[in-house]
Amino acid sequence: MGTTQRHRVAALVYDRLCTFEFGILVEMFGLPRPELPVDWYHFSLCSLDAGPLNATGGVRIQARQGLAGLRHADTIAIPGWRDPDEVPPAPLLRGLRRAHDRGARLVALCSGAFVLAAAGLLDGKRATTHWRYADKLRARYPRIQVEPDVLYVDEGRVLTSAGSAAGIDLCLHVVRGDYGAEIANQVARRLVVPPHRDGGQSQYVREPMPQRSPAGLASVLDWALGRLERPLGLEDLARQANMSVRTLARRFVRETGTTPHRWLTHQRLHAAQRQLETTDDSIDVVAEAVGFDTAMTLRHHFRRAYGTTPTAYRRRFSVKAASRGAIARRRRASPAARK
């Protein structure tokens, strides 16, 4: 992220707007965050339709600019689409293609994937959408590799999310890529959501919501988070919870949506991200500090979860690397550097 100009996020709005998905974009990109030590996004709306817009739930929205606002956006976000069977208007599709050609990032939440698909911007790429619409997207646009059992898909400058709340996961992923894991974690804490959810949306298809017990496992999870460097296992968690191993395993899945082993692995990966961002410790030291047996084990899980290596992640997101990059950008932008 640059230091001289804030990253510009333009949210597309339209008549019969999907209010929840739009609210996600406002919360993630439009809410001022003075508590964060970064220059946050510049957020604006671009209206497809003229006049005040109707949104789900009786909400009315008035945007200050039309589709012309897409021309200057660094990221264009599409909060769903009013009807997957409705082909978006040609001016919108042309504007999205031009934005993509000039290097803008395009982010579509839920049924917003149908807008990118109609523009031809998902051809030959992986994409996802709400599980209810996955078959329709696949049948209508056979050149798209539809992945119905994921929360989001990142294809570089074109990103799509699964249904509704998965838009939060995708937006946190965008923030993580722009500002690093620690900033994304702070945003997630403010939203009171996990910074990274396990599994795909199939776990939400026709499944009843589990009933959480009043006490929950919060104290056990906090206890484990304070001891990630130790070789914790299911038996340790069960002992701390004063439960049998079998009972703890069942309850853990019911309350967290994942297994103790996968939960511990992801918590260790998050801790490794913070270590990589804020220290110069070797990969061996980082691996030991967060509870992985060896650097090789850390590299294996890191690549599997994030698609990159710990070393490459550090180069991109470490505080020192960001400082060096900011200095280099200021030098390139200074009048003396241009002489």
JOCORWO-V728490 format. One record per pair of residues at least 4 apart in sequence whose ideal C-beta (glycine too) atoms are under 8 Angstrom apart, sorted by the first residue. I is the first residue (numbers start at 0). J is the second residue. Records with the same first field share a line. If there is no record, write none. Layout:
I = J + J
This chain:
0 = 6 + 37 + 38 + 177 + 178
1 = 5 + 6 + 328
2 = 38 + 325 + 328 + 329
3 = 328 + 329 + 332
5 = 38 + 39 + 40 + 41
6 = 40 + 41 + 73 + 74 + 177
7 = 40 + 41 + 43 + 71 + 72 + 73 + 74
8 = 24 + 28 + 29 + 40 + 41 + 42 + 43 + 72 + 73 + 74 + 75 + 76
9 = 42 + 43 + 44 + 45 + 68 + 69 + 71 + 72 + 74 + 75 + 76
10 = 21 + 24 + 25 + 28 + 29 + 42 + 43 + 44 + 45 + 75 + 76 + 77 + 78
11 = 44 + 45 + 47 + 69 + 75 + 76 + 77 + 78 + 91 + 114
12 = 16 + 21 + 44 + 45 + 46 + 47 + 52 + 60 + 62 + 78
13 = 46 + 47 + 48 + 52 + 80 + 81
14 = 47 + 48 + 52 + 53 + 81
15 = 52 + 53 + 54 + 55 + 81 + 82
16 = 21 + 52 + 53 + 54 + 55 + 58 + 60 + 78 + 79 + 81
17 = 21 + 54 + 55 + 78 + 79 + 80 + 81 + 108 + 109 + 110
18 = 22 + 54 + 55 + 56 + 58
19 = 23 + 55 + 163
20 = 24 + 78 + 79 + 108 + 109 + 111 + 163 + 166
21 = 25 + 54 + 60 + 78 + 79
22 = 26
23 = 27 + 78 + 108 + 166 + 167 + 170
24 = 28 + 29 + 42 + 76 + 78 + 108 + 166 + 170
25 = 29 + 30 + 42
26 = 30 + 190
27 = 167 + 170 + 171 + 173 + 174 + 186
28 = 40 + 42 + 74 + 76 + 170
29 = 40 + 42
31 = 39
32 = 39 + 186 + 189
34 = 185
35 = 39 + 178 + 182 + 185 + 186
37 = 178 + 182
40 = 74
43 = 63 + 64 + 68 + 72
44 = 60 + 62 + 63 + 64 + 68
45 = 62 + 64 + 65 + 66 + 67 + 68 + 69 + 72 + 75
46 = 52 + 62 + 64 + 65 + 66
47 = 65 + 66 + 87 + 88 + 91
48 = 52
49 = 65
50 = 61
51 = 59 + 60 + 61
52 = 59 + 60 + 61 + 62
53 = 58 + 59
54 = 58 + 59 + 60
64 = 68
66 = 90 + 91 + 94
68 = 72
69 = 75 + 94 + 95 + 97 + 98 + 103
70 = 94 + 97 + 98
72 = 98 + 103
73 = 103 + 104
74 = 103 + 104 + 105 + 106 + 173
75 = 95 + 98 + 103 + 104 + 105 + 106
76 = 106 + 107 + 108
77 = 105 + 106 + 107 + 108 + 111 + 114 + 115
78 = 108 + 109 + 111 + 166
79 = 108 + 109 + 110 + 111
80 = 85 + 87 + 110 + 111 + 113 + 114
81 = 85
83 = 110 + 113 + 132 + 135 + 136
86 = 117
87 = 91 + 92 + 113 + 114 + 117 + 118
88 = 92
89 = 93
90 = 94
91 = 95 + 114 + 118
92 = 96 + 114 + 117 + 118
93 = 97
94 = 98
95 = 99 + 105 + 114 + 115 + 118 + 120
96 = 100 + 118 + 119 + 120
97 = 101
98 = 103 + 105
99 = 103 + 105 + 118 + 120 + 156 + 157
102 = 156
103 = 156
104 = 156 + 157 + 158 + 173
105 = 115 + 120 + 156 + 157 + 158
106 = 158 + 159 + 160 + 169 + 170 + 173
107 = 111 + 112 + 114 + 115 + 158 + 159 + 160
108 = 159 + 160 + 165 + 166 + 169
109 = 128 + 129 + 160 + 161 + 162 + 163 + 165 + 166
110 = 128 + 129 + 132
111 = 115 + 159
112 = 116 + 121 + 126 + 127 + 128 + 132 + 136 + 159
113 = 117 + 128 + 132 + 136
114 = 118
115 = 120 + 121 + 126 + 157 + 159
116 = 120 + 121 + 126 + 136 + 139 + 140 + 143
120 = 124 + 157
121 = 126 + 140 + 142 + 143 + 157 + 159
122 = 140 + 142 + 143
123 = 142 + 143 + 144
124 = 143 + 144 + 154 + 157
125 = 143 + 144 + 145 + 146 + 152 + 154
126 = 136 + 143 + 144 + 145 + 146 + 152 + 154 + 157 + 159
127 = 133 + 145 + 146 + 147 + 149 + 150 + 151 + 152 + 159 + 160 + 161 + 200
128 = 132 + 133 + 136 + 145 + 147 + 159 + 161 + 162
129 = 133 + 161 + 162 + 163 + 200
130 = 147 + 161 + 162 + 200 + 201 + 203 + 204
131 = 162
132 = 136
133 = 137 + 145 + 147
134 = 138 + 147
135 = 139
136 = 140 + 143 + 145
137 = 141 + 143 + 145
146 = 152
147 = 161 + 199 + 200 + 201
148 = 199 + 200 + 201
149 = 161 + 199 + 200
150 = 160 + 161 + 165 + 168 + 169 + 196 + 198 + 199 + 200
151 = 158 + 159 + 160 + 161 + 165 + 168 + 169 + 172
152 = 158 + 159 + 160
153 = 158 + 172
154 = 158 + 159
158 = 169 + 172 + 173
159 = 169
160 = 165 + 166 + 168 + 169
161 = 165 + 199 + 200
162 = 200 + 203
164 = 168
165 = 169 + 200
166 = 170
167 = 171 + 190 + 192
168 = 172 + 195 + 196
169 = 173
170 = 174
171 = 175 + 183 + 186 + 187 + 192 + 194 + 195
172 = 176 + 183
173 = 177
174 = 178 + 182 + 183 + 186
175 = 179 + 180 + 182 + 183 + 194
178 = 182 + 183
179 = 183 + 272 + 276 + 316 + 321
180 = 184 + 194 + 269 + 272 + 273 + 276 + 316
181 = 185 + 272 + 273 + 276 + 277
182 = 186
183 = 187 + 194
184 = 188 + 194 + 269 + 273
185 = 189
186 = 190
187 = 192 + 193 + 194
188 = 194
194 = 269
195 = 265 + 269
196 = 256
197 = 256 + 257 + 261 + 262 + 265
198 = 202 + 256 + 257
200 = 204
202 = 206 + 256
209 = 253 + 254
211 = 215 + 253 + 254
212 = 250 + 254
214 = 218
215 = 254
216 = 220 + 240 + 250 + 251 + 254 + 255
217 = 221
218 = 222
219 = 223 + 236 + 239 + 240
220 = 224 + 255 + 262
221 = 225
222 = 226 + 239
223 = 227 + 231 + 235 + 236 + 239 + 263 + 266
224 = 266
226 = 231
227 = 231 + 263 + 266 + 267 + 270 + 289 + 290
228 = 287 + 288 + 289 + 290
229 = 235 + 290
230 = 290 + 292
231 = 235 + 236 + 263 + 290
232 = 236 + 259
233 = 237 + 244 + 247 + 248 + 259 + 260
234 = 238 + 244
235 = 239
236 = 240 + 247 + 251 + 259
237 = 242 + 243 + 244 + 246 + 247 + 248
240 = 247
242 = 246 + 247 + 250
243 = 247
244 = 248
245 = 249
246 = 250
247 = 251 + 259
248 = 252 + 258 + 259
249 = 253
250 = 254
251 = 255 + 257 + 258 + 259 + 262
252 = 256 + 257 + 258
255 = 262
257 = 261 + 262 + 265
258 = 262
259 = 263
260 = 264
261 = 265
262 = 266
263 = 267 + 290
264 = 268 + 300
265 = 269 + 304
266 = 270
267 = 271 + 289 + 290 + 291 + 300
268 = 272 + 289 + 300 + 301 + 304 + 305
269 = 273
270 = 274 + 288 + 289 + 290
271 = 275 + 285 + 286 + 289 + 291 + 297 + 301 + 309
272 = 276 + 312 + 316
273 = 277
274 = 278 + 280 + 285 + 288 + 289
275 = 285 + 309 + 312 + 313 + 316 + 317
276 = 313 + 316 + 317 + 318
277 = 317 + 318
278 = 285
279 = 319
280 = 284 + 285 + 288
281 = 285 + 294
282 = 286 + 294 + 297 + 298 + 309 + 310
283 = 287 + 293 + 294
284 = 288
285 = 289 + 294 + 297 + 309
286 = 291 + 292 + 293 + 294 + 296 + 297
287 = 291
289 = 297
291 = 296 + 297 + 300
292 = 296
293 = 297
294 = 298 + 309
295 = 299
296 = 300
297 = 301 + 309
298 = 302 + 308 + 309
299 = 303
300 = 304
301 = 305 + 307 + 308 + 309 + 312
302 = 306 + 307 + 308
305 = 312
307 = 311 + 312
308 = 312
309 = 313
310 = 314
311 = 315
312 = 316
313 = 317 + 320
314 = 320
315 = 320
316 = 320 + 321
317 = 321
318 = 322
319 = 323
320 = 324
321 = 325
322 = 326
323 = 327
324 = 328
325 = 329
326 = 330
327 = 331
328 = 332
329 = 333
330 = 336
331 = 336
332 = 336
333 = 337
334 = 338
